[in-house]
Amino acid sequence: MNHEPLQVIADKRSSEGQLCEVIQNLGPVEERPEFWLGIAGDESYSRVHRRHSMFQLSYRHVAPGLTLGQLALLCQRLRES
């Protein structure tokens, strides 16, 4: 996997434009959901950055039909692992 896109996403200095461009060009899911959860839960990232990460966590790692309660449990388990 080319880690450069993930490095851009993980960089707190990346602009929203950079994030959107890199996210649009991500290939198949190879990253762990903890990657997105870590950014989404880190208040040192901007709100926009965290929002994009939460969306990508949902889009790339959550199966259709999962309830909000099940998602909360999944996120809790990911944080604990």
VENJONOR-V514216 format. One record per pair of residues at least 4 apart in sequence whose C-alpha atoms are under 7 Angstrom apart, sorted by the first residue. I is the first residue (numbers start at 1). J is the second residue. D is the distance in Angstrom with one decimal. If there is no record, write none. Layout:
i->{I:I}
j->{J:J}
d->{D:D}
This chain:
i->{3:4:5:5:6:7:8:9:9:12:14:14:15:16:17:18:19:20:21:22:29:31:33:33:33:34:34:35:36:36:36:36:36:37:37:37:38:39:39:39:40:40:40:40:45:45:46:47:48:49:50:51:52:53:54:55:56:57:58:66:66:67:68:69:70:71:72:73:74:75:76:77}
j->{7:8:9:22:10:11:14:14:19:45:18:19:19:20:21:22:23:24:25:26:60:35:37:57:61:38:78:39:40:53:54:56:57:41:54:57:42:45:50:53:50:51:53:54:49:50:50:51:52:53:54:55:56:57:58:59:60:61:62:70:71:71:72:73:74:75:76:77:78:79:80:81}
d->{6.2:6.4:6.3:5.8:6.0:6.1:6.4:6.9:5.9:5.7:6.0:6.5:6.3:6.1:6.2:6.1:5.9:6.0:6.5:6.3:6.5:6.8:6.3:6.1:6.3:5.7:6.2:6.7:6.1:5.1:6.5:6.9:5.4:6.0:6.8:6.8:6.2:6.9:5.9:6.3:4.3:6.7:5.4:5.5:6.1:6.3:6.2:6.0:6.3:6.3:6.2:6.3:6.2:6.1:6.3:6.0:5.6:5.5:4.9:6.1:6.6:6.2:6.2:6.4:6.2:6.2:6.2:6.2:6.2:6.2:6.3:6.3}
